[in-house]
């Protein structure tokens, strides 16, 4: 009965520790993600000011970027969480509850390491599935959205290039869409263009987008053979046929992991080739870039376990009092360096094969190194593992 009581008590103690870690992680990750999201949101304001999309499009696009921000910050916020929670336990002497209940230090560290596996799986899920999906969804939504604020982008006596292959110039304009002194240049292809000049007109919104109703003007068609003019009293010039300047090509971080893995599987022997591409014409990427992207998505999260072991060193104080004052700062710096290194490690996998293998296996080697060090420092017994 006594043994069962101790086991039950230990479960409650570890449950409280895990709840404290999860609570602080949710709080810190939410706060930091929102701060980064707001800062990024300011940089995305050109969606409205330069591309002419509505506020609703801007908000939905920026919201769909939250999973990417959260995923990028998981490794840092988890390290920060462990560091703060374990430091608080140690400073408030709450850590003594574990030792007085017969819990060994190595058992405590094993629990932290096992808990970190959950966060590894969480980041893998975001990296491999959720982030590419939401990034692609955001770009598709932006690409297919109409330009609601197009009238605001037309400025008096300034050339506007809001849409691809279209240049606009007006002498005067008002809030009702009436225009005077209109100049329109449409690039049809490399050898052909169209120039329209009208004394006045009006910008009209319809179901398909915007169009100009032009009055008293002239159309000039220019090609290799020369040019010819055509006058008009009234004509409608459709703008819906033009594409806005929103990026149409798909980026690597917006591409589903299954596609990238299949490409890498086919060209694994040429994974460092900078010229070889995989995919269709408007949906293709360098094999080298695909290899690096898969590395970032799948290997980097493993560094979370390393950071959990580094944080766990807080419970193993150095015997020399002089080092105790700098021990926490030293561990935090080590953890921060590991985070930076994890973000840059993919740069080293394109060197020699031997170096490539080392950097692929480095997370596992680091886990083994730190865990062995902890076993030695905690004077482990095999029965406690």
C-alpha positions in Angstrom: 0.0 0.0 0.0 2.8 2.4 0.9 4.6 1.8 -2.4 1.3 2.4 -4.3 0.9 5.6 -2.4 4.3 6.8 -3.3 3.8 5.9 -7.0 0.5 7.8 -6.9 2.1 10.8 -5.3 4.9 10.8 -7.9 2.4 10.7 -10.7 0.6 13.8 -9.2 3.9 15.6 -8.9 4.9 14.9 -12.5 1.4 15.8 -13.7 1.7 19.2 -12.0 5.1 19.8 -13.6 3.8 18.9 -17.1 0.8 21.2 -16.6 3.1 24.0 -15.6 5.2 23.5 -18.6 2.2 23.3 -21.0 0.6 26.3 -19.5 3.7 28.5 -19.7 4.3 27.2 -23.2 0.8 28.1 -24.4 1.1 31.6 -22.7 4.6 32.4 -24.0 4.1 31.0 -27.5 0.8 32.9 -27.9 2.3 36.1 -26.7 5.4 35.9 -28.8 3.5 34.7 -31.9 1.1 37.6 -31.7 4.0 40.1 -31.3 5.7 38.7 -34.4 2.4 38.6 -36.2 1.6 42.3 -35.5 5.1 43.3 -36.7 4.8 41.2 -39.8 1.3 42.6 -40.4 2.8 46.1 -40.7 5.1 44.8 -43.4 2.1 43.3 -45.2 0.2 46.5 -45.5 1.4 46.9 -49.1 -1.3 44.3 -49.9 -3.7 47.3 -49.5 -1.5 50.3 -50.3 0.3 48.9 -53.4 -1.7 46.0 -54.6 -5.2 47.4 -53.9 -6.7 44.5 -52.1 -9.4 45.0 -49.4 -8.9 45.0 -45.7 -10.8 41.7 -45.5 -8.3 40.1 -47.9 -5.4 41.6 -45.9 -6.7 40.2 -42.6 -7.4 36.7 -43.9 -4.0 36.6 -45.6 -2.1 37.7 -42.5 -4.1 35.3 -40.2 -3.2 32.4 -42.4 0.5 33.3 -41.8 0.1 32.6 -38.0 0.8 28.8 -38.2 4.1 29.5 -39.9 5.1 32.0 -37.3 4.0 29.7 -34.5 5.9 26.7 -36.0 9.1 28.8 -36.3 8.9 29.8 -32.7 8.1 26.4 -31.2 11.8 25.5 -30.6 12.6 28.8 -28.9 9.4 29.0 -26.8 9.8 25.5 -25.6 13.4 26.1 -24.5 12.3 29.3 -22.8 9.5 27.5 -21.1 11.7 24.8 -19.7 14.3 27.2 -18.6 11.9 29.5 -16.8 9.8 26.7 -15.2 12.8 24.7 -14.0 14.5 27.8 -12.8 11.4 28.8 -10.8 11.2 25.3 -9.3 14.8 25.4 -8.3 14.7 29.0 -6.9 11.5 28.3 -4.9 12.8 25.0 -3.6 9.9 23.3 -5.2 12.3 20.9 -6.8 13.0 19.4 -3.3 9.5 17.8 -3.5 10.8 15.5 -6.1 13.9 14.4 -4.2 12.0 14.0 -0.9 9.6 11.7 -2.6 12.4 9.5 -3.7 12.4 10.6 -7.3 15.9 10.4 -8.8 17.4 13.2 -10.8 17.9 11.0 -13.8 14.2 9.9 -13.6 13.3 13.6 -13.5 15.4 14.3 -16.6 14.0 11.3 -18.4 10.5 12.7 -17.9 11.5 16.1 -19.4 13.1 14.3 -22.4 10.0 12.2 -22.9 7.8 15.3 -22.7 9.9 17.0 -25.3 9.0 14.2 -27.8 5.5 15.6 -27.9 6.8 19.0 -28.9 9.0 17.4 -31.6 5.9 15.7 -33.0 4.0 19.0 -32.8 6.6 20.9 -34.8 6.9 18.0 -37.3 3.1 18.1 -37.8 3.2 21.9 -38.5 6.3 21.7 -40.7 5.3 18.8 -42.8 1.5 19.4 -43.2 -0.1 22.4 -41.6 2.3 25.2 -42.6 2.6 24.3 -46.3 -1.2 23.9 -46.5 -2.0 27.3 -44.9 0.8 29.1 -46.8 -0.5 27.8 -50.1 -4.1 28.6 -49.1 -3.1 32.2 -48.2 -1.3 32.8 -51.5 -4.1 31.2 -53.6 -6.6 33.4 -51.7 -4.5 36.6 -52.4 -3.9 35.6 -56.0 -7.6 35.1 -56.7 -8.9 38.1 -54.9 -10.1 41.2 -56.7 -8.5 44.6 -56.3 -11.1 46.4 -54.3 -9.1 49.6 -53.7 -8.1 50.0 -57.4 -9.4 53.6 -57.5 -7.2 54.6 -54.6 -4.1 53.5 -56.5 -4.7 55.9 -59.4 -2.9 59.1 -58.4 -3.0 62.4 -60.3 -0.1 63.1 -62.6 1.7 59.9 -61.6 2.3 56.8 -63.7 0.7 53.7 -62.0 1.7 50.1 -62.7 -0.8 48.3 -60.5 -1.4 45.5 -63.0 1.0 43.5 -65.1 1.5 44.9 -68.7 -0.6 48.0 -67.9 0.6 51.6 -67.3 -1.9 54.3 -66.4 -1.7 58.1 -66.1 -4.4 60.7 -65.4 -4.2 64.5 -65.1 -7.1 64.7 -62.6 -9.4 62.4 -60.7 -12.0 62.6 -58.0 -13.6 60.3 -55.4 -16.6 59.6 -57.7 -14.3 58.0 -60.3 -14.4 60.8 -62.9 -11.1 61.2 -64.7 -9.5 63.8 -67.1 -6.5 63.6 -69.3 -6.2 59.7 -69.4 -3.3 57.8 -70.8 -3.3 54.0 -71.0 -0.5 51.8 -72.3 -1.1 48.1 -72.7 1.8 45.8 -73.5 0.3 42.9 -75.6 3.6 41.1 -76.2 7.2 41.9 -76.7 6.6 43.3 -80.2 3.1 44.8 -79.9 1.5 47.4 -77.6 -1.6 49.5 -77.5 -1.8 53.2 -76.4 -5.1 54.8 -75.5 -5.5 58.6 -74.9 -8.9 60.1 -73.8 -9.9 63.6 -72.8 -12.1 62.3 -70.0 -13.7 59.1 -68.6 -15.0 57.3 -65.6 -13.9 54.3 -63.6 -16.8 51.8 -63.3 -17.1 48.8 -61.0 -19.0 45.7 -62.3 -19.3 42.0 -61.4 -16.0 41.1 -63.0 -14.0 44.0 -61.6 -13.3 47.5 -62.9 -13.4 49.0 -66.4 -12.9 52.5 -67.9 -15.6 54.3 -69.8 -13.6 56.6 -72.0 -14.8 59.6 -74.0 -13.3 61.5 -76.9 -10.0 59.8 -77.5 -7.8 57.8 -79.8 -6.4 54.2 -79.9 -2.9 53.6 -81.3 -1.8 50.1 -82.1 2.0 49.7 -82.4 3.8 46.6 -83.8 6.8 45.7 -86.0 5.0 46.8 -89.1 4.3 50.3 -87.7 1.3 51.9 -86.1 -2.3 52.9 -86.9 -4.7 55.1 -85.1 -8.4 54.8 -84.4 -10.5 57.6 -83.0 -13.6 57.1 -80.8 -16.3 59.2 -79.0 -17.0 56.5 -76.4 -15.6 53.1 -75.6 -15.3 50.7 -72.7 -11.9 49.4 -71.7 -12.0 46.3 -69.5 -9.5 45.9 -66.7 -10.6 42.5 -65.5 -8.5 40.8 -68.2 -5.3 42.0 -66.5 -3.6 40.2 -63.7 -2.6 42.1 -60.6 1.0 42.1 -59.5 0.4 39.4 -56.8 2.9 36.6 -57.2 1.6 33.7 -59.3 4.4 31.2 -58.8 4.3 28.8 -55.9 7.1 29.0 -53.4 8.9 26.1 -51.9 7.5 26.6 -48.4 4.0 26.6 -49.9 4.4 23.2 -51.4 3.1 20.0 -49.8 5.7 17.7 -48.3 4.5 14.6 -50.1 5.4 16.2 -53.5 8.8 17.3 -52.3 9.6 13.8 -50.8 8.5 12.1 -54.0 10.8 14.4 -56.0 13.7 13.8 -53.6 13.1 10.0 -53.8 13.4 10.1 -57.6 16.5 12.3 -57.7 18.2 11.2 -54.4 21.4 10.5 -56.2 21.5 14.0 -57.7 20.2 15.8 -54.5 22.9 18.4 -54.7 22.4 19.4 -58.3 21.7 23.1 -58.7 20.4 22.8 -62.3 18.1 19.8 -62.1 14.4 20.6 -61.3 11.4 18.6 -60.4 7.8 19.4 -61.2 5.9 21.2 -64.0 6.8 24.5 -65.7 5.0 26.7 -63.2 5.4 24.3 -60.3 9.1 23.2 -60.3 12.0 23.6 -57.9 15.7 22.9 -57.8 16.4 19.4 -56.3 19.1 21.0 -54.1 16.5 23.4 -52.7 14.0 20.6 -52.2 16.6 18.6 -50.3 17.3 21.6 -48.0 13.6 22.2 -47.4 13.0 18.6 -46.4 15.9 18.7 -44.0 14.6 21.9 -42.4 11.1 20.4 -42.0 12.1 17.0 -40.7 15.5 17.2 -39.0 15.4 20.6 -37.2 12.6 19.6 -34.8 14.9 16.9 -33.2 16.9 19.7 -31.7 14.1 20.3 -29.3 15.2 17.1 -27.4 18.7 18.5 -27.2 17.4 21.8 -25.7 15.3 19.9 -23.2 18.5 18.1 -22.0 20.4 21.4 -21.8 17.6 23.0 -19.7 17.5 19.9 -17.4 21.1 20.7 -16.4 19.6 23.5 -14.3 19.0 20.9 -11.6 22.6 19.8 -11.6 24.4 22.7 -10.0 28.2 22.9 -10.3 30.0 22.2 -7.0 32.3 25.3 -7.3 30.3 28.3 -6.0 32.0 30.7 -8.3 30.5 29.0 -11.4 27.0 28.8 -9.8 26.6 32.6 -10.4 27.2 32.2 -14.2 25.8 28.7 -14.7 22.3 29.7 -15.7 23.5 32.4 -18.1 25.9 29.9 -19.6 23.2 27.3 -20.2 20.9 29.9 -21.7 23.6 31.0 -24.1 24.4 27.4 -25.0 20.7 26.8 -25.7 20.4 30.0 -27.8 23.4 28.9 -29.9 21.9 25.5 -30.5 18.7 27.2 -31.7 20.6 29.4 -34.2 22.7 26.4 -35.3 19.6 24.3 -35.9 18.2 27.0 -38.2 21.4 27.1 -40.2 22.4 23.5 -40.2 20.8 22.7 -43.6 23.5 24.9 -45.2 26.1 22.3 -44.4 24.4 19.3 -46.0 25.5 20.2 -49.5 29.2 19.7 -48.9 31.1 16.4 -49.0 29.1 13.2 -48.3 31.0 12.6 -45.1 30.2 16.1 -43.8 26.6 15.7 -45.0 26.2 12.4 -43.0 27.7 14.1 -39.9 25.2 17.0 -40.0 22.2 14.6 -40.6 23.2 12.5 -37.6 24.4 15.5 -35.5 21.1 15.9 -33.6 21.2 12.2 -32.5 24.9 12.5 -31.6 24.2 15.6 -29.5 21.4 13.9 -27.7 23.7 11.0 -26.9 26.5 13.4 -25.7 24.3 15.5 -23.4 22.5 12.5 -22.0 25.8 10.7 -21.3 27.0 13.8 -19.6 23.9 14.0 -17.5 24.2 10.3 -16.5 27.7 10.9 -15.3 26.9 14.1 -13.4 23.8 12.6 -11.7 25.8 9.5 -10.6 23.3 7.2 -12.3 22.4 3.7 -11.6 21.2 1.5 -14.5 18.1 0.5 -12.4 16.9 4.2 -12.6 16.9 4.3 -16.4 
